[in-house]
Amino acid sequence: MQDRALEGVRVLDLTHHVAGPYCTKLLADFGADVVKVERPPGDPARGLPPFANDEPHLEHSLLFAYLNTNKKSITLDLKASTGMSLFHQLLADVDILVENFAARVMPSLGLDYYTLSANNPSLVMVSISNFGKTGPYRDYKAADIVHYALGGLMYIFGSADREPLKHALRQTQFKAGTNAATAALVGWYHQQFTGEGQHIDVSIQECVASALRDTTSLYTYAGATRQRQPSYTGDMPRSPVPTKDGYIVPIHFGGAVDWDGVADFIDAPALKDEAFDTPDSRFNNAQALQQALEHGMTQWRKFELMREAHRRRGHIYGVVHSPEEVLASEHYSERGYFTSFSHPTIGEAVYPGAPFIMSETPWQALSPAPLLGEHNHEILCGRLRLSPEELSMLTASGVV
């Protein structure tokens, strides 16, 4: 087996739900030794759908299974003095601690960075929260749609003639997890050279705001606000466009669109009508132009149209894939992107694979998400040298 990029890096994972677990998943999948510390009832994400076989169960969440590959799970009640003592023992020789509680929680438990760094001066602590550790919103609660709204991205996403939209599912959480993993490694890299630890504060709202990019500079430079996409802009109708068996996104480069060339390519002679000769006339006849384009493209099957657009015209045409088509894609298959894990209760399941390919220290799918407390004996007895009898007593008392 090849070495992995983060082999030997020890991570204590005090995270739950999505943003924090995705951060530590990225570290674990590239070789870090990640110990996930769960409260005895388990990470609440274990109760999030979808569930394997549509059976709600704390070991059947497919979201949890994806977010926690290659990790070990132990259970500790940090509100119990014995649980807190064991946690501090675990913390003594780790490189990175990741947590994503509300900003007030860790200090209320006596687990603020300055207290923890007294025990481990080289500790890199990553804190992920809705709005960061400071500021007037620090104690506000939030959800994915709230992050989109307050981060500014929602205002520019969607159609101009409709209300603002957010991206599907939990994209702000994954964005924050990605940023946090990057920050953790930058902190760890600094630690390797200096021996110094540090506290890293990740605001999910700011992760969303960072996606505004040129929208922010456009406003500060020119006072202009980027608008949501109109149904028709200048020389291009709206997109995606329907085909015989789905939808395709056609993008034409090279200055103004060669509509005669497009008409010949998709066999849509109506596009050559004089009503579409100039940008102004196309704008004034936008609905008719859209209808002519759709009539031509609905004669094609979507994948054939994409291949021919690339081969004959050099245009960028992209098929709108369904989830089934994503999984069946020959391109993903050729690159070995999707991977499967065999989980003891879920069975065999397919998951997204490596976010990027490293030739010498690759991503590896070594173990599925752990069962709740699966590694209590290995970590608490092996690493902390508790006796089996002590572990049994702690389990019976609810500390573990």
C-alpha positions in Angstrom: 0.0 0.0 0.0 1.3 3.5 -0.9 1.9 6.0 1.8 -0.9 8.5 2.3 -0.3 12.3 2.4 -1.4 12.8 6.0 0.0 9.5 7.4 0.8 10.0 11.1 -1.2 13.2 11.6 -3.4 12.8 14.7 -6.8 14.5 14.6 -9.4 14.7 17.4 -12.8 15.1 15.8 -15.3 16.8 18.1 -17.8 17.6 15.3 -21.4 16.7 14.3 -23.9 17.2 11.5 -22.1 18.2 8.2 -19.6 21.0 8.1 -17.2 19.7 10.8 -17.5 16.0 9.8 -16.8 16.9 6.1 -13.6 18.8 7.2 -12.3 15.7 9.1 -13.4 13.3 6.4 -11.1 15.1 4.0 -8.3 14.7 6.5 -9.1 11.1 7.2 -9.4 10.1 3.6 -5.9 11.3 2.9 -4.4 9.3 5.8 -4.9 11.3 9.0 -5.7 9.2 12.1 -9.1 10.7 13.0 -10.8 9.8 16.3 -14.4 11.0 16.3 -15.6 11.8 19.8 -19.4 11.4 19.9 -21.8 12.0 22.8 -23.1 8.6 24.0 -26.4 9.0 22.0 -24.3 9.6 18.9 -23.7 12.4 16.3 -27.2 13.8 15.5 -26.3 13.2 11.8 -26.8 9.5 12.4 -30.5 10.4 12.5 -30.5 12.3 9.1 -32.1 10.8 6.0 -31.7 9.2 3.5 -31.5 5.9 5.2 -30.4 2.5 3.8 -33.4 0.5 2.8 -35.5 3.5 3.9 -35.2 2.2 7.5 -34.5 5.0 10.1 -31.8 3.8 12.3 -28.7 5.4 13.8 -26.5 3.1 11.8 -28.4 3.5 8.5 -27.9 7.2 7.6 -26.3 7.4 4.2 -25.3 11.0 4.8 -23.4 10.0 8.0 -21.9 7.1 6.2 -20.4 9.3 3.5 -19.2 12.0 6.0 -17.3 9.7 8.3 -15.3 7.3 6.2 -11.9 6.2 7.4 -12.6 7.5 11.0 -12.7 5.8 14.4 -15.6 6.4 16.8 -15.5 6.7 20.6 -18.2 7.9 22.9 -17.6 10.3 25.8 -19.9 12.4 27.9 -17.9 15.6 28.2 -20.3 16.9 30.9 -19.1 14.2 33.2 -15.8 14.8 35.0 -14.4 11.4 34.1 -15.4 11.9 30.4 -13.6 15.3 30.5 -10.5 13.8 32.0 -10.3 11.2 29.3 -10.8 13.8 26.6 -7.9 15.8 28.0 -5.7 12.7 28.0 -6.6 12.1 24.3 -5.8 15.7 23.5 -2.3 15.6 24.9 -0.7 14.2 21.8 -2.9 15.2 18.9 -1.9 17.6 16.2 -5.3 19.0 15.3 -8.7 19.4 17.1 -11.8 20.2 15.0 -15.1 21.3 16.6 -18.2 22.9 15.2 -20.3 23.7 18.2 -22.1 27.0 18.7 -19.5 29.7 19.7 -20.4 29.7 23.4 -20.3 25.9 23.9 -16.5 25.1 24.1 -15.8 28.0 26.5 -18.7 26.9 28.7 -17.2 23.5 29.0 -13.8 24.9 29.8 -12.5 23.8 26.4 -11.5 27.2 25.0 -8.3 27.3 23.0 -6.1 29.0 25.7 -7.1 26.3 28.2 -6.4 23.5 25.8 -3.1 24.9 24.5 -1.8 25.0 28.0 -2.0 21.2 27.9 -0.8 20.9 24.3 1.1 24.1 23.1 1.4 22.8 19.5 -2.3 22.2 19.2 -4.0 23.5 16.0 -7.6 24.0 16.9 -10.2 24.6 14.2 -13.6 26.0 15.2 -16.4 26.1 12.7 -19.6 28.1 13.6 -22.4 29.9 11.9 -21.0 33.4 12.2 -17.6 33.0 13.8 -16.4 33.4 17.4 -16.8 37.2 17.4 -19.3 39.8 16.1 -22.9 40.7 16.9 -24.3 37.5 15.2 -21.9 35.0 16.9 -24.7 33.5 19.0 -27.4 33.5 16.4 -28.7 30.2 15.1 -28.8 29.5 11.4 -29.6 27.0 8.7 -28.2 26.5 5.2 -30.7 28.9 3.6 -29.9 31.5 6.2 -26.2 31.3 5.4 -27.1 31.8 1.7 -29.3 34.8 2.5 -26.9 36.6 4.9 -23.8 35.7 2.9 -25.2 37.5 -0.1 -25.0 34.7 -2.6 -28.8 34.1 -2.6 -29.5 37.6 -3.9 -27.7 36.9 -7.2 -28.8 33.3 -7.7 -32.0 32.4 -9.6 -34.1 34.1 -12.3 -34.6 37.9 -12.4 -38.4 37.5 -12.6 -38.5 35.2 -9.5 -37.6 35.3 -5.9 -33.9 34.6 -4.9 -32.9 31.0 -4.7 -30.3 28.9 -2.9 -28.3 25.9 -4.2 -29.7 22.5 -3.4 -29.0 20.5 -0.2 -26.3 21.6 2.3 -23.7 23.4 0.0 -22.8 26.0 2.6 -21.8 23.2 5.1 -19.6 21.5 2.5 -18.0 24.8 1.5 -17.2 25.5 5.2 -15.9 22.0 5.7 -13.6 22.4 2.7 -12.3 25.7 3.9 -11.8 24.4 7.4 -9.8 21.4 6.2 -7.5 23.7 4.1 -7.1 26.0 7.1 -6.3 23.0 9.4 -3.5 21.9 7.1 -2.1 25.4 6.8 -2.0 25.6 10.6 -0.5 22.1 10.8 2.2 23.0 8.2 3.1 26.1 10.3 3.2 23.8 13.4 5.7 21.4 11.7 8.1 24.2 11.1 7.7 26.2 14.4 6.2 23.9 17.0 3.5 26.6 17.5 -0.2 25.9 17.6 -3.0 28.3 16.8 -6.7 28.7 16.9 -8.5 28.9 13.5 -12.0 30.5 13.4 -14.1 29.5 10.4 -17.4 31.4 9.8 -19.9 29.6 7.6 -21.4 32.9 6.6 -18.0 34.2 5.5 -17.4 31.0 3.5 -20.5 31.8 1.5 -19.6 35.5 1.2 -16.2 34.5 -0.3 -18.1 32.9 -3.2 -19.3 36.4 -4.3 -15.8 37.0 -5.6 -16.0 39.6 -8.5 -19.5 40.6 -7.4 -18.0 42.3 -4.3 -15.3 44.1 -6.3 -17.9 45.2 -9.0 -19.9 46.9 -6.3 -17.0 48.6 -4.5 -15.4 49.7 -7.7 -18.4 50.8 -9.8 -21.3 50.8 -7.4 -23.0 48.2 -9.6 -24.9 45.2 -8.2 -24.9 41.9 -10.1 -28.5 40.9 -10.9 -30.1 37.5 -11.1 -30.2 35.9 -14.5 -32.8 37.4 -16.9 -34.7 35.1 -19.1 -32.9 36.6 -22.1 -29.6 38.6 -22.2 -28.2 40.3 -25.3 -27.3 37.7 -27.9 -28.1 34.5 -26.0 -31.5 32.9 -25.1 -32.1 31.4 -21.8 -30.5 28.1 -20.9 -30.7 25.1 -20.4 -32.5 24.2 -23.7 -34.7 21.1 -24.0 -33.6 18.3 -26.3 -35.4 15.1 -27.5 -34.5 13.3 -24.2 -33.6 15.9 -21.7 -31.8 19.3 -21.4 -28.5 20.7 -22.6 -26.6 23.9 -21.8 -25.2 25.4 -25.1 -22.4 28.0 -24.8 -21.0 29.6 -27.9 -17.6 31.4 -27.9 -15.8 33.7 -30.3 -17.6 37.0 -29.8 -21.1 37.4 -31.2 -22.8 34.1 -31.9 -22.7 32.9 -35.4 -26.4 32.1 -35.6 -26.3 31.0 -39.2 -23.6 28.5 -38.2 -25.7 27.3 -35.3 -28.8 27.0 -37.6 -26.8 24.8 -40.0 -25.3 22.7 -37.1 -28.6 21.8 -35.4 -30.6 22.0 -38.6 -32.9 24.8 -37.5 -33.3 27.1 -40.6 -35.8 29.3 -38.7 -32.7 30.8 -36.9 -31.8 32.4 -40.2 -34.9 34.5 -40.3 -34.2 38.2 -40.9 -35.9 38.9 -37.6 -32.8 37.6 -35.9 -30.2 39.4 -38.0 -29.0 41.9 -35.4 -28.5 41.9 -31.6 -31.3 44.4 -31.3 -33.7 42.4 -33.5 -32.8 39.2 -31.6 -33.5 41.0 -28.3 -36.8 42.4 -29.6 -37.8 38.9 -30.9 -36.4 36.9 -27.9 -39.3 34.6 -27.5 -39.4 33.7 -31.2 -35.6 33.1 -31.1 -36.0 30.9 -28.1 -38.7 28.9 -29.8 -36.6 28.5 -33.0 -33.6 27.3 -31.0 -35.7 24.9 -29.0 -37.4 23.5 -32.1 -34.0 22.7 -33.6 -32.5 21.2 -30.5 -35.5 19.0 -29.7 -34.6 17.1 -32.9 -31.4 15.9 -31.1 -30.7 13.4 -28.4 -28.7 15.3 -25.7 -25.5 13.2 -25.6 -25.2 13.1 -29.4 -25.7 16.9 -29.5 -22.9 17.4 -26.9 -20.5 15.2 -28.7 -21.2 16.7 -32.1 -21.0 20.3 -30.8 -17.5 19.5 -29.4 -16.3 17.6 -32.5 -17.7 19.8 -35.3 -18.0 23.3 -33.8 -15.6 23.5 -30.8 -18.5 24.8 -28.7 -19.1 24.0 -25.1 -22.3 22.1 -24.8 -23.1 20.3 -21.5 -25.8 17.7 -20.8 -27.8 18.3 -17.7 -27.2 15.0 -16.0 -29.7 13.2 -13.8 -28.2 11.5 -10.7 -28.5 8.2 -12.5 -26.6 9.5 -15.4 -23.9 10.9 -13.1 -23.3 7.5 -11.6 -23.4 5.8 -15.1 -21.0 8.4 -16.7 -18.2 6.7 -18.7 -16.0 9.7 -17.9 -16.3 9.2 -14.1 -15.9 5.5 -14.6 -12.7 5.9 -16.6 -11.2 8.1 -13.9 -12.3 5.7 -11.1 -14.1 8.6 -9.3 -16.9 6.7 -7.5 -16.0 4.2 -4.9 -17.8 1.6 -2.8 -17.7 0.8 0.8 -19.1 -2.3 2.5 -20.7 -1.2 5.8 -21.6 -3.8 8.5 -25.3 -2.6 8.6 -25.8 -0.7 5.4 -24.1 -3.2 3.2 -22.4 -2.2 -0.1 -22.9 1.4 -1.1 -21.4 3.8 -3.7 -20.0 7.1 -2.6 -18.2 10.1 -4.2 -14.5 9.4 -4.2 -11.3 11.5 -4.2 -11.8 15.3 -4.6 -8.5 15.3 -6.4 -5.9 12.8 -7.5 -2.4 12.6 -6.0 0.0 10.4 -7.8 2.4 9.5 -5.0 0.2 9.8 -1.8 -3.3 9.0 -3.0 -6.7 9.1 -1.4 -7.8 5.7 -0.2 -11.1 4.1 0.8 -9.9 1.9 3.7 -12.8 1.7 6.1 -16.5 2.6 6.2 -18.0 5.0 8.7 -17.7 3.6 12.2 -20.5 2.2 14.2 -21.3 4.3 17.3 -18.5 3.7 19.9 -17.0 1.0 17.7 -13.4 1.9 18.8 -14.0 2.5 22.5 -11.9 -0.5 23.5 -9.1 0.2 20.9 -8.7 3.9 21.9 -9.6 4.0 25.6 -8.0 0.7 26.5 -5.2 0.7 24.0 -4.2 4.4 23.8 -5.3 5.5 27.3 -4.6 2.2 29.0 -8.0 1.8 30.7 -8.6 -1.8 31.9 -11.6 -3.7 30.3 -13.2 -3.5 33.8 -12.9 0.2 33.9 -14.3 0.6 30.4 -17.3 -1.6 31.4 -17.9 0.6 34.5 -17.8 3.8 32.5 -20.1 2.3 29.9 -22.6 1.2 32.5 -22.5 4.7 34.1 -23.2 6.4 30.8 -19.8 8.2 30.6 -18.9 6.1 27.6 
